[in-house]
Amino acid sequence: MTALAIALATALVAFLILPLLGLGVGLGDLGTSLSHPLVWPALRLSLVTTLCSLGLIVLCGTPLAWWLASRSGRLASALEAVLQLPIVVPPAVAGIALLLAFGRHGFLAELTPGGDGLAFSTLAVVLAQVFVAAPFYVQAAVSAFRRVDRDILLAAQSLGASPLRTFLRIALPLSLPGLVAGAALSWARALGEFGATLMFAGNLPGRSQTLPLAIYEALERDLDAARALAILLLIAALFLLIGVRALTPRPR
């Protein structure tokens, strides 16, 4: 590498790392900052909603990913492309789409209990997280299932194993590291969701105020509390990244 290339690479690394280090610069007592009234209700709500959304994503996304990985037609390709749209759609668009679908005046409002829609509720938080995070798991699961040797699956079926037994006893165990990595990425995306949640579920303490929304509110009142919440999210993201890298198979 030339000196110019090294300088440019160093500048980019410094730009990415220095703001993260800045979270701790000038921070007072972390314990005192974490005692802010916004912190623990938001943390508890984030943990509950992200675990619920992750459960729904894994439960519904695993068979979907297996179907997509087993098909190669135009329908499967089109569906896979559509399922990836929430990754590139701006959060504001996602929030408006959810609001127009499940809000009080949404076209699916009549299907909700009482016909009042699901907006500005804890369930709305879960739906927003599922919408933005599900593609990460499905995409990772499809890739993991496609790496399974088809000859092994055909051998199992030729020995009398049913498709369900083949999936549960062979495909699922072989794909487990990739599924876990995808679930971790999906959970991280749900934990950091902000825009769609704000527009669809609001920012109601104890009801729809997750950690990112609490940071947004604390920034106007107590900078140290906002920093403490940001550090919690940063630590969670760091551990998730380490886990994903450990589980992701590396090319030989």
C-alpha positions, 0 to 999 in steps of 0.5 A: 500500500502506498502512503496515500492509501494508508493515510486514507484508510487511517482517516476512515478508521479514526472517523469510525472509532473516535465518535464511539470513544467520545461517548465516554469523554466527560461522562460523570458517574455512570451509575448515577446516570443509569438511575435516571427515571427514563433508563430502566423502564425503557430498558425493560420495555426494549428487552420484552419487545425485542424478545417477543419480536425475535420469537415471532421472526424465528418462528415464522421466518425459519420455514419461510427461509427453508422454502425460499432456499429450496426453490429457484423459480421466479416466484421465490426470487421475486418474494425474496426481493420483496422481503428485503425491501424493509432493509433499504426502505427509510424508517419513516416510510416503514412507520407510515406504511404500518400506520396506514395498515394497522392504525386507527384509520388503516385498511386493516384496522377492522381486523384488530380488537375493537376496530381501533387499530394497533398504533401507539401501543406496546404491540405496535412496538413489536410489529415495527421491530418485526417489520424492520428486523425480519429481513435480516434473519430471513436473509441469513437463514436462506444463506445458511440453508443453501449451504447445506449439502443437498446430497445429504438431504437426498440420501436421508429422503431415499432412506425413508425420512419424511421432509419434516424429519429431514428438515428437523434432524439434518438441515436445521442442525447443520444450519444452526450457526447461521440461524443463530447469527441471523437471529443475533443480527435481527435482534440487534436491528430490533433493539436499535429501531427508532424511526418506524417505532416513533411514527407507529407506536409513539414515544409513550414512557412505559408503553412504547418508549424503547431505549433509542426513543429514551435517548432521544428524549433524554438528550433534551433533558440530561446528556449524561443519561442519554450517554448512559443509554447509548453506552448500554446499546453500544455494549449490546451491539459489541457483544452481538458483533463478537458473537456473530463473527464467531458463528459466521463460517469463514471461507477457506 
